[in-house]
């Protein structure tokens, strides 16, 4: 390439689309239609933001209202409103949690059977964490003992109740009842932060708390399993389970 060609002015070719289409129409119908002409007349599809013949008059900060409403309508038609609440998907029913808490605090109260069928584990987990936290504040680190003894107690009560009842009981129901009825023991562990329970008064409070927890748990088990006139038989092993937690609290 010479120096004049290298420094010369570049020339670009142009193409007239309209003239090419006119020549094709004059040439007859035997020639093939261009690819551009065979495309759809509405290349924008169903997009509400890009439609043929619709000029966008909004700006970046204030979008056009009708286009925004169409986008929102297409999003709501997807079915988001029909989805259940998050707590319902997770299986957490605050009404049942409140009713079980009241049943644990009041052993003489009649409890609905449908509440016992809800094997909720959120309440027992919170009560176990609160029990361990109160013991930690009183200078006792017993988280491993709490969960270990809790698992052993739940497995023992699960096996015993399946032998005693005709209908049987699920493991989730056993854990839920024993966990909710641990609430009086949580209150006793809170008292142990302020006062020492190694005296006569502390032993008496521990005995009352064990009786309270065992009566509440046995009442819920008898109600759920329809075990008439067997509450005392169920209350005895429950008292053994809660007695271990009372020993952790006092000593």
Secondary structure, DSSP 4 states (H G I P E B T S, - for coil): --HHHHHSPP------HHHHHHHHHHH-TTSPPPTTTTS-S-TTTT-TTS-TT------SSS--HHHHHHHHHHHHTTSGGGSPPHHHHHT--HHHHHHHHHHHH-TTS---HHHHT----HHHHHHHHHHHHHHHHTT---HHHHHHHHHHHHHHHHHHHHHH-SS---HHHHHHHHHHTTHHHHHHHHHHHHS--SSHHHHHHHHHHHHHHHHHHHHHHHHHHT-TT-HHHHHHHHHHHHHHHHHHHH-
